Amino acid sequence: MTNTKANEDYQKTIHVRAHPDKLFDALTTPSGLAAWWTDVMGSGDTGGELRFSFDPPEPCVMQVDQATRPFSVQWTVTSCDFLPDWVGTRPTFTITPVGGGASELRFRHQGLSQELECIELCTRGWDHFLESLRQYVEAGRGMPFGSSADNARRLQERA
């Protein structure tokens, strides 16, 4: 369920039928991130930098503030020419084991709130990509940027 209200950050909690370590790897390795979100270069380790590629030529750059296996990952957006509202915001993933090899993922994009111009676009994007993350860790195939499922979603939003 998405819990974004006025003056609140975008937040979503999902249950995933995957071990916390598998979820953590999907959030910290370039191959894992590319499988559910978009192509990326860099290091997902604490102190690393990730450069996410989307349509524009300049990447969205995030500093990895924390990557503590298998419980939490936090980034700070340091540069994002196509979404300047994101600069200074902090995507945060908190992973909790729930038994039977499953996990709960609490995602919060600190600073992504109703005050930002991109809130509707970004909310739809995060809703899609968090489902993509779930599909990737559960079934081995996500819906990353540029995939047929992602392109279909974008076309539907424009209609």
C-alpha positions in Angstrom: 0.0 0.0 0.0 1.3 3.5 -0.9 1.1 5.9 2.0 1.9 9.3 0.4 0.0 12.2 1.9 0.6 15.9 2.0 4.0 16.6 3.6 4.8 12.9 3.7 7.5 11.0 1.8 6.6 8.3 -0.7 6.5 5.0 1.1 5.5 1.5 0.2 5.7 -1.9 1.9 5.8 -5.1 -0.1 6.0 -8.8 1.0 8.5 -10.8 -1.0 8.8 -14.6 -1.3 12.6 -14.4 -1.2 15.3 -14.6 1.4 16.6 -11.2 2.7 20.1 -11.8 1.2 18.6 -12.3 -2.2 16.6 -9.0 -1.9 19.7 -7.3 -0.5 21.8 -8.4 -3.6 19.1 -7.1 -5.9 19.5 -3.7 -4.2 23.3 -3.6 -4.2 24.7 -5.3 -7.2 24.8 -3.7 -10.7 23.4 -6.9 -12.2 20.6 -7.1 -9.6 19.7 -3.4 -10.0 19.7 -3.7 -13.8 17.3 -6.7 -13.6 14.5 -4.7 -12.0 15.2 -1.0 -12.4 17.7 0.2 -15.0 21.3 -0.2 -16.2 23.8 1.0 -13.6 27.5 1.3 -13.1 29.4 1.6 -9.9 29.4 0.1 -6.4 26.4 -0.6 -4.2 28.6 -1.0 -1.1 28.6 1.6 1.7 30.5 4.7 0.5 30.1 3.6 -3.2 28.5 5.5 -6.0 25.8 4.3 -8.4 25.2 5.9 -11.8 21.8 4.9 -13.1 21.1 5.2 -16.9 17.7 6.3 -18.2 16.7 8.0 -21.4 18.7 11.2 -21.1 22.5 11.1 -21.7 23.4 12.1 -18.1 22.9 9.4 -15.4 21.1 9.8 -12.1 23.9 9.6 -9.5 23.4 8.2 -6.0 25.9 8.0 -3.1 25.5 4.8 -1.1 25.2 6.0 2.5 24.5 2.6 3.9 24.4 -1.0 2.7 24.1 -3.3 5.7 23.5 -6.9 4.8 20.8 -8.0 4.7 18.8 -5.3 6.5 19.1 -1.9 4.9 20.2 0.1 1.9 20.2 3.9 1.8 21.2 6.3 -1.0 21.4 10.0 -1.4 20.7 11.4 -4.9 23.6 13.7 -5.7 22.9 14.5 -9.4 19.9 13.9 -11.6 19.5 16.3 -14.5 16.2 14.9 -15.8 14.6 14.9 -12.3 16.3 17.8 -10.4 13.7 17.5 -7.7 15.4 14.3 -6.6 18.7 15.9 -5.8 19.2 15.6 -2.0 16.4 13.0 -1.6 17.2 9.7 0.1 15.7 6.4 -1.2 15.8 3.9 1.7 15.1 0.2 1.7 14.6 -1.7 5.0 14.4 -5.5 4.8 12.9 -7.6 7.5 12.8 -11.4 7.5 9.3 -12.7 8.0 9.9 -16.5 8.2 9.8 -19.3 5.7 12.5 -17.6 3.6 10.3 -14.6 2.9 10.9 -10.9 3.5 9.1 -7.6 4.1 10.6 -4.6 2.2 9.8 -1.2 3.5 10.7 1.5 1.0 10.8 5.2 1.7 12.0 7.9 -0.6 12.8 10.6 1.9 12.1 14.0 0.4 9.8 12.7 -2.4 6.6 14.3 -1.3 3.5 16.1 -2.6 5.4 19.4 -2.7 7.6 18.1 -5.6 6.4 18.6 -9.2 7.3 15.0 -10.1 5.3 13.3 -7.4 2.6 11.7 -9.6 5.1 10.5 -12.2 7.5 9.3 -9.5 4.8 7.5 -7.5 3.7 5.6 -10.6 7.3 4.8 -11.4 8.2 3.5 -7.9 5.0 1.5 -7.8 6.0 -0.2 -11.1 9.6 -0.7 -10.2 9.0 -2.1 -6.7 6.7 -4.6 -8.3 9.5 -5.3 -10.8 11.8 -5.9 -7.9 9.4 -8.4 -6.4 9.0 -10.3 -9.7 12.8 -10.3 -10.1 13.6 -11.8 -6.7 10.6 -14.2 -6.7 10.6 -15.4 -10.4 14.0 -14.3 -11.8 12.6 -11.8 -14.2 11.8 -8.1 -13.5 10.3 -5.3 -15.6 13.2 -2.8 -15.8 13.3 0.5 -17.6 12.9 -0.1 -21.3 11.4 -3.6 -21.0 8.2 -4.3 -22.8 6.2 -4.1 -19.6 7.7 -0.8 -18.7 7.2 0.6 -22.2 3.5 -0.5 -22.1 3.1 1.2 -18.7 4.5 4.5 -20.1 2.3 4.3 -23.2 -0.8 3.8 -21.0 0.2 6.8 -18.8 0.4 9.0 -21.9 -3.0 7.9 -23.1 
